Every structure is written in C-alpha cells, then in structure tokens.
Amino acid sequence: MARTLLSRRVVAEAVTHVVDGLIEASLRGVDSHGVHLFPLYMRELDAGRINRQPTMAWHQTKAAGALLDADAGFGHHSGCVAMDRAIAMAIKSGVAFVGVINSNHFGAAACFTLRAARKGLIGFAFTNTDPLMRAFGSTEAFCGTNPICVAAPIASEDPFCLDMATTKVTWNAVGLARESRRPLAAGIAFDQNGQPTLDPEAAEMLAPIGDYKGYGLGLCIEILCGALNGGTFSSEVSEMFGEAKPGRRNICHFLGALDPDAFCGNRLFADRMVSLARQVRALRPESSSTAMLLPGEREGDIQRQREISGIPISLSRWESFLSLDPDFVTAVMTS
Amino acid sequence: MARTLLSRRVVAEAVTHVVDGLIEASLRGVDSHGVHLFPLYMRELDAGRINRQPTMAWHQTKAAGALLDADAGFGHHSGCVAMDRAIAMAIKSGVAFVGVINSNHFGAAACFTLRAARKGLIGFAFTNTDPLMRAFGSTEAFCGTNPICVAAPIASEDPFCLDMATTKVTWNAVGLARESRRPLAAGIAFDQNGQPTLDPEAAEMLAPIGDYKGYGLGLCIEILCGALNGGTFSSEVSEMFGEAKPGRRNICHFLGALDPDAFCGNRLFADRMVSLARQVRALRPESSSTAMLLPGEREGDIQRQREISGIPISLSRWESFLSLDPDFVTAVMTS
C-alpha cells in the first residue's frame, strides 16, 4: 500500500499514518475499517477528493485547545497529527482537545485513542460523517453514524477501548446483508421515506441506539466536530460512497487526551484500572460459554492471532480490489 | 428549603446550590430530580451521609485539569464548585475538566452544564451511581445509570441540553410503575437474578441503551469519574435508597467546559449553532403532530410555564413529605 501511495505522490508522513492505521484496524478484526478501505481511498485520491500534499494550518491561542485545518488530506493523517498535538498539550496542561476541519474518512477511531492510551493517557476520538441516522421524531436523516471512541491504559494488558457508532449498527452491516442477500434485523434500518425496512437494498437510514438518546449523542458529536470548529455538519458533509465526485468531503473530527497525572496521579490511576478490570471479569456471566470481556479485549486477542495468521480477505473481495486497482496485490504484499 | 437547611447548620453556599438546583430541575419538568428529592436529602443529612460543613480539598498541578475532594458535602454543592472552577480554567486554557471524589447525589446533571452554557461555553457533566445497570453478557449489575450531560449555548434561545441516563430508562420510571401498579415495558428491567421482568416490584437492574454500547459508555463514565480521580466505582458506591445507613456514599463526578474562543471563535460558533438548530427544525416530522425539538427545548418551555403556574406536587407525595419532615411545607413555601 505504501508503494502505491508514494507512487501517487502522497506525502510520506501521511503514507505511514494511512498504512499503519488500515493494517492496525484489520489486525484488530475491524475489517470494515481496515485494508478493505484502500481501493475506496485510491478512488477518492484519483478523483481529487483527498489532497495528496495538504497544507495543514493550525489555529492555537490557548494551552489546552486548538484547531487544525486539514486541507482535505487523508483522515488518518490529520487524525494522527491532531492526536499527537493533543497528547503533547495534555501532558503539559493535564487535558487537551483538538478540532479538525476539512478532513476525510479517518478509518477506525481507535487508531487515534490507542496512541494516547499507549502513552498512559485516556484518549477520545469523535468524527462526523454524512447523514445516515434517522433523526428522532423525523423521517429524514440528520446525523451520521457519528462514532464515540474512548481508550484508557490498563497495566500489563490491552487498553480499555470502546469504539462504537451511535447508530444500532454500522453501515457496513447493511453492506454485508446486501452481499449475502439476507434480510436485516427488525428496528435497525429505514427506507428512503424513513419507514422501517428489513430489505438491505432499500435501507437508506439507520436507527440510533436508545431512540432520542443516540440521536442526542449524534447531535453532540455534530456540535463538537462541526459547530465548535466552524466546520460542516449533516448534509454539508458529502457522501462516503460518492467517491467519483470531485468535491471535498469536509469531514470534521474532535480528538483529545486526559493525563491521569493531573488528576489522581499515574500510580493510583493504574491501580484503579486494574481493580476495575478485575471486578468486571469477576461478574457472573449470563451463560457458561460467555466470558466477561472488557471493550477492546477481543480486538487485542484477534490482533495477536492475526499477527501470526495474517489478515483474511475473501476471494470475491480480492477480485473486486484487483478490478479497481491492479496495483493492489503488490501494494498489500509489500507494505 | 433554605430555612430547613440553614437550621441544620448547612454551610450557606451549599444551601444556595442545593435549593437552586432542586428548584431549577422541578421548573424544567425533571420532577424526579427536583424538590421531590428534598426529604431524601434531609434523611441523608440526619444520618450523617451528607456532611453539613465539608472541608473541600483541591489538588491541582496543571492548568486544565484538577481534582476536588468533596468531603461528603452535598453533590449539588461540590458539582457547582467544581464546574465553576472548570469554567474559569477553560476560559484561560480553552478546555478544562475537574474530577470530584467523595461526593453525594448531585441531582440533575443539567444543573452544572447549564452554568457553562450560560457563559457561552460547552459544558459536560458525568456522575457514577450505585450499580443498577445489568452488565452486558452478565446477570449482575456493574455500572449505575451513569448519566451523560452536554449543554451548548444557542444565541437568543434555550441552550442545547442533552441529559440522559445510559440505561434505557431511569430508576424513577420503575418507581412510577410501582406507584401506579402498572407493568414495565419489555426489555428494560431485570430481576435479582438478572432475568427479564415486567414486574416493577421485582425489578432490580436496568438494561443499557444499545446493549454493549450503553454498557461501554457506562464503563467509560466509571473510568472518568472513579478511576481517573482515584475514587470509587460500582459496588464501592453505596445505595441511594439506603439513606438510613450512616456510611458515606462516595459518589464521583467529572465536569468540564470547552471555550469556543479556543476553537473557531465565539462568533462563528454562534452562527454554526443557529444553523444547526435551523436545520434540525426543518427536518420532515414523522407525523403532523410531531415538532422537531432540540434536546433541552421542551424543558425550557416547561420552565417558562411553571415559572407562572408553579411546580405541581401530588397530594400523596406531599403527605409523604410531611410525614418525613414536618418542616417541609414551610421550607418549600419560603424558599
């Protein structure tokens, strides 16, 4: 992948961020946000939606908050740059958040929060996306699948890492149902008129978790990513799968970090996290086959397994990659 | 209420915070978190669970993060003191969060976030509570109803204000079903063995919103309120309705504020919030009788109405107040 990106004159730092981010997501078992996205990103690059050599601009007047104009660079790149700045600021000030405007799809949000957790900090990542969530009380969509991601370090094990859409399922679940021609579960999707549907081909909107609650969380993410940064939200963000369109996507992110040193101190925080993990694991499971896992634990297990076995890709998907980008085999093999 | 509190030697600043907070919640129509709580708070005060004259202690080494030991004072008091510090720090640094340990029930979380929104900032409030949410994959509870509250100013109107439990319903909904002897809706509650129940008398646990997602959000709130501050979580927090017990509750909060001035600037942020509100209101409603409201808008309407009509209290509840605290009539009438 790196060779393909470099051959298209993508700036070297962005290449590292994109390749590492996609591979990490695939290794953690989050296939929808891993290397599967690479052909889509290439089409967006070719159409000029993604800027190969962005001129990023910082606006910072205070110690704990800043704004990054990503100039339509790769989302993984602007997200990593923003999170690294938030981490540095948080180590100094205790807490810091960075808004990002004019960005692109940033893949799995865990890519950024884990950067903070690996340095002993609590990381947060939010992004808006094009409208897909049916607004509560409406037959139209307003928010995207607007994810919330929080990671926190736990001594000697994988970080706690919750990475969740505020919709009941991700758009990828609809895609998988389309591929396998299976009906959707009830209550998760709506057709173009905002009416409930089980037909994945007819699905155009998704249901929020907890009705008005998930919708409210989605709106909070539009405020943090879009409004707070003077950026775009809802239909001002262009569609993910309109990749042939040349217009920029205008996605906005919001990333931040908290340093436990500014609160109870690193040692006590580490003790408390170990205790929390122990208490969760000691809960009585629903059935004898259920293990009480922490968010992020399953992904860590898959990563250790896939680091040995590799990332599985179905033949049909592999062929679809090839038809889109003949460089892909070489790209994956050599990255 | 103020007179009753002062007669019990509660420190004057705490009296103001508690009385204003309870009345504001009642005026906004959030009866479960309003003056209805006053008799409970009095019992907690008399049992020594709430400290009349707490010696609050600050720990602050960085510009944007700090920790407050509330010494078992009223939750409304420690919450207001912490939020006011977070606001002052955020105006200076752009962003700030304050953790609070050894606190008590703080009423409606909106009480604190609205303080930030009224100053033009985005406010956040989280609190842990005693375990009530059935852990995903378990038959036991781990997190409480752990609310998330976010408020943001909108020029010339009520602030955006989302104040939601991470459980599908609050414990108060179970209480109301008990009073009215009506069965609960399916899928919201579990009995002492973690099995689904419709019987409000048997209900001991609540379902999270969005299955593992609401549970994951609940865990994040335990981390932010409890672990990050070296405080307590889950069963280390004592029960709300064990008010006769003398032990302290050890509730922890996490409060913060973001100043738009550190991001896109106050003027552009105000424009974007007005645009967001306009776009939400322009969505096609599900039915002709549905109005597209923003979170907090209904509460603002109720407040304007109740400021004229007063706060309705049922006769049976009024009598139960009297049996608990004969001062209550005088208290409410004179506050």
Contacts between the chains, C-beta under 8 A, distances in Angstrom:
chain1	res1	chain2	res2	distance
A	60	B	262	7.9
A	61	B	94	7.6
A	61	B	261	7.5
A	61	B	262	6.3
A	62	B	92	7.4
A	62	B	93	5.4
A	62	B	94	3.2
A	62	B	95	7.7
A	62	B	259	7.3
A	62	B	261	7.5
A	62	B	262	4.0
A	63	B	63	5.7
A	63	B	64	6.8
A	63	B	93	4.7
A	63	B	94	6.7
A	64	B	63	6.7
A	64	B	64	3.9
A	64	B	90	7.9
A	64	B	93	4.0
A	64	B	94	4.7
A	64	B	95	4.1
A	64	B	96	6.7
A	64	B	262	7.3
A	65	B	93	7.2
A	65	B	94	2.8
A	65	B	95	4.5
A	65	B	258	6.7
A	65	B	259	6.9
A	65	B	262	3.2
A	65	B	263	5.9
A	66	B	94	7.6
A	66	B	262	7.1
A	66	B	263	7.9
A	67	B	262	8.0
A	67	B	263	5.1
A	67	B	264	6.3
A	90	B	64	7.9
A	92	B	62	7.4
A	93	B	62	5.4
A	93	B	63	4.7
A	93	B	64	4.0
A	93	B	65	7.2
A	93	B	93	5.9
A	94	B	61	7.6
A	94	B	62	3.2
A	94	B	63	6.7
A	94	B	64	4.7
A	94	B	65	2.9
A	94	B	66	7.6
A	94	B	97	7.9
A	95	B	62	7.7
A	95	B	64	4.2
A	95	B	65	4.5
A	95	B	95	5.7
A	95	B	96	6.3
A	95	B	97	5.0
A	95	B	256	7.5
A	96	B	64	6.7
A	96	B	95	6.2
A	97	B	94	7.9
A	97	B	95	5.0
A	97	B	258	6.6
A	99	B	263	5.0
A	99	B	264	7.5
A	122	B	223	7.0
A	122	B	224	7.5
A	122	B	228	6.6
A	135	B	280	7.1
A	135	B	283	5.2
A	135	B	292	7.3
A	137	B	285	6.1
A	137	B	286	5.5
A	137	B	290	4.9
A	137	B	291	7.9
A	137	B	292	6.1
A	137	B	293	7.5
A	138	B	283	4.1
A	138	B	284	5.9
A	138	B	285	5.8
A	138	B	286	6.0
A	138	B	290	7.7
A	138	B	292	6.0
A	139	B	284	5.3
A	139	B	285	7.7
A	139	B	286	5.7
A	140	B	283	4.8
A	140	B	284	5.1
A	142	B	279	7.1
A	142	B	280	6.2
A	142	B	283	6.0
A	148	B	217	7.3
A	150	B	220	4.6
A	150	B	223	7.6
A	152	B	223	5.3
A	152	B	227	7.4
A	160	B	219	7.3
A	160	B	223	6.8
A	162	B	216	4.0
A	162	B	217	7.2
A	162	B	219	7.1
A	162	B	220	6.0
A	164	B	210	7.7
A	164	B	212	7.9
A	164	B	213	4.7
A	164	B	216	6.2
A	164	B	217	8.0
A	166	B	213	8.0
A	168	B	210	6.3
A	194	B	284	7.5
A	194	B	286	7.2
A	209	B	209	5.1
A	209	B	210	2.9
A	209	B	213	5.2
A	209	B	214	6.7
A	210	B	164	7.7
A	210	B	168	6.3
A	210	B	209	3.0
A	210	B	210	5.7
A	210	B	214	6.6
A	212	B	164	7.9
A	212	B	295	7.6
A	213	B	164	4.7
A	213	B	209	5.3
A	214	B	209	6.8
A	214	B	210	6.6
A	216	B	162	4.0
A	216	B	164	6.2
A	216	B	295	4.8
A	217	B	148	7.3
A	217	B	162	7.2
A	217	B	164	8.0
A	219	B	160	7.3
A	219	B	162	7.1
A	219	B	276	7.8
A	219	B	280	7.4
A	219	B	294	7.6
A	219	B	295	6.8
A	220	B	150	4.6
A	220	B	162	6.0
A	222	B	276	6.5
A	223	B	122	7.0
A	223	B	150	7.6
A	223	B	152	5.3
A	223	B	160	6.8
A	223	B	273	7.3
A	223	B	276	6.9
A	224	B	122	7.5
A	224	B	258	7.9
A	226	B	272	6.7
A	226	B	276	7.4
A	227	B	152	7.5
A	227	B	269	6.1
A	227	B	272	4.0
A	227	B	273	5.3
A	227	B	276	5.6
A	228	B	122	6.7
A	228	B	258	6.7
A	228	B	260	5.8
A	228	B	263	4.9
A	228	B	264	6.6
A	228	B	269	6.1
A	228	B	272	8.0
A	229	B	263	5.2
A	229	B	264	5.2
A	230	B	263	7.4
A	230	B	264	3.0
A	230	B	265	7.1
A	230	B	268	4.1
A	230	B	269	6.8
A	230	B	272	6.1
A	231	B	264	7.6
A	231	B	272	7.9
A	233	B	272	7.8
A	233	B	276	6.4
A	233	B	279	8.0
A	234	B	276	7.8
A	234	B	279	5.9
A	235	B	279	7.9
A	256	B	95	7.5
A	258	B	65	6.7
A	258	B	97	6.7
A	258	B	224	7.9
A	258	B	228	6.6
A	259	B	62	7.3
A	259	B	65	6.9
A	260	B	228	5.8
A	261	B	61	7.5
A	261	B	62	7.6
A	262	B	60	7.9
A	262	B	61	6.3
A	262	B	62	4.0
A	262	B	64	7.3
A	262	B	65	3.3
A	262	B	66	7.2
A	262	B	67	7.9
A	263	B	65	5.9
A	263	B	66	7.9
A	263	B	67	5.1
A	263	B	99	5.0
A	263	B	228	4.9
A	263	B	229	5.2
A	263	B	230	7.3
A	264	B	67	6.3
A	264	B	99	7.5
A	264	B	228	6.6
A	264	B	229	5.2
A	264	B	230	2.9
A	264	B	231	7.6
A	265	B	230	7.1
A	268	B	230	4.1
A	269	B	227	6.1
A	269	B	228	6.1
A	269	B	230	6.8
A	272	B	226	6.7
A	272	B	227	3.9
A	272	B	228	7.9
A	272	B	230	6.1
A	272	B	231	7.8
A	272	B	233	7.9
A	273	B	223	7.3
A	273	B	227	5.3
A	276	B	219	7.8
A	276	B	222	6.5
A	276	B	223	6.9
A	276	B	226	7.4
A	276	B	227	5.6
A	276	B	233	6.4
A	276	B	234	7.8
A	279	B	142	7.1
A	279	B	233	8.0
A	279	B	234	5.9
A	279	B	235	7.9
A	280	B	135	7.1
A	280	B	142	6.2
A	280	B	219	7.5
A	283	B	135	5.2
A	283	B	138	4.2
A	283	B	140	4.8
A	283	B	142	6.0
A	284	B	138	5.9
A	284	B	139	5.3
A	284	B	140	5.1
A	284	B	194	7.6
A	285	B	137	6.1
A	285	B	138	5.8
A	285	B	139	7.7
A	286	B	137	5.5
A	286	B	138	6.0
A	286	B	139	5.7
A	286	B	194	7.2
A	290	B	137	4.9
A	290	B	138	7.7
A	291	B	137	7.9
A	292	B	135	7.3
A	292	B	137	6.1
A	292	B	138	6.0
A	293	B	137	7.6
A	294	B	219	7.6
A	295	B	212	7.7
A	295	B	216	4.8
A	295	B	219	6.8
